[in-house]
Amino acid sequence: MTLKQARKRYPLVPDEILRWAVENISDPRDVERGLFRLEQAKQLQIKYCA
């Protein structure tokens, strides 16, 4: 997964975290799993803090 693809797929995850994950995690499945969970956490945060 490229940084551009990650930004498009996980818009709520901060850019510095996306960049770090894409550059430092070698297994693409682990990158997707981690970013997906972060995206879910941000969605829940927005839902319950509003």
MIRO-483865 format. One record per residue: x negated, y, z negated of N, C-alpha, C in turn; residue in three letters. Coordinates in steps of 0.1 Angstrom, whole numbers. Layout:
N
- n.xx|n.yy|n.zz|ca.xx|ca.yy|ca.zz|c.xx|c.yy|c.zz|resn
- X|Y|Z|X|Y|Z|X|Y|Z|ALA
...
This chain:
50
- n.xx|n.yy|n.zz|ca.xx|ca.yy|ca.zz|c.xx|c.yy|c.zz|resn
- -9|-12|0|0|0|0|-9|12|0|MET
- -6|22|8|-13|34|9|-7|44|-1|THR
- -14|55|-3|-10|65|-12|3|72|-7|LEU
- 3|74|6|15|80|13|27|71|11|LYS
- 26|58|13|37|49|11|42|49|-3|GLN
- 32|49|-13|36|49|-27|43|61|-31|ALA
- 39|73|-26|46|86|-29|61|85|-23|ARG
- 62|80|-12|76|79|-6|85|69|-13|LYS
- 79|58|-17|87|47|-24|89|50|-39|ARG
- 80|57|-45|82|60|-60|80|75|-62|TYR
- 91|83|-59|89|97|-60|89|103|-74|PRO
- 94|96|-84|94|101|-97|81|98|-105|LEU
- 72|90|-100|59|87|-106|49|98|-103|VAL
- 43|104|-113|33|115|-110|22|111|-101|PRO
- 18|121|-93|8|118|-82|-5|113|-88|ASP
- -10|117|-99|-23|112|-104|-22|97|-108|GLU
- -10|93|-113|-8|79|-116|-8|71|-103|ILE
- 0|75|-93|0|69|-80|-14|67|-74|LEU
- -21|78|-74|-35|78|-68|-44|68|-76|ARG
- -43|68|-89|-52|59|-97|-48|44|-94|TRP
- -35|41|-94|-30|28|-92|-34|22|-78|ALA
- -33|30|-68|-36|26|-55|-51|24|-53|VAL
- -59|32|-59|-73|31|-58|-80|20|-67|GLU
- -74|17|-78|-80|9|-88|-74|-5|-90|ASN
- -62|-7|-86|-56|-21|-87|-57|-28|-74|ILE
- -64|-39|-74|-67|-46|-61|-55|-54|-56|SER
- -47|-60|-65|-36|-68|-61|-24|-60|-57|ASP
- -19|-60|-45|-8|-51|-41|5|-54|-49|PRO
- 7|-67|-52|19|-71|-60|18|-64|-74|ARG
- 6|-64|-80|5|-57|-93|8|-42|-92|ASP
- 3|-36|-82|5|-22|-79|20|-19|-78|VAL
- 27|-27|-70|42|-25|-68|49|-28|-81|GLU
- 46|-38|-88|52|-41|-101|51|-30|-111|ARG
- 39|-25|-113|37|-14|-122|43|-1|-118|GLY
- 42|3|-106|49|15|-101|64|14|-102|LEU
- 69|2|-99|84|0|-100|89|2|-114|PHE
- 81|-3|-124|85|-2|-138|84|13|-142|ARG
- 74|20|-138|73|34|-141|84|42|-135|LEU
- 88|39|-123|99|45|-117|112|43|-124|GLU
- 114|30|-129|126|27|-137|126|35|-150|GLN
- 115|36|-156|114|43|-169|117|58|-167|ALA
- 112|64|-156|115|78|-154|130|80|-151|LYS
- 136|70|-144|150|72|-141|158|71|-154|GLN
- 155|62|-163|162|61|-176|160|74|-184|LEU
- 148|79|-184|144|91|-191|153|103|-186|GLN
- 154|104|-173|162|115|-168|177|113|-171|ILE
- 182|100|-170|196|97|-173|200|100|-187|LYS
- 191|97|-197|195|98|-211|191|111|-218|TYR
- 182|118|-211|178|131|-216|186|143|-211|CYS
- 194|140|-201|202|151|-195|215|154|-202|ALA
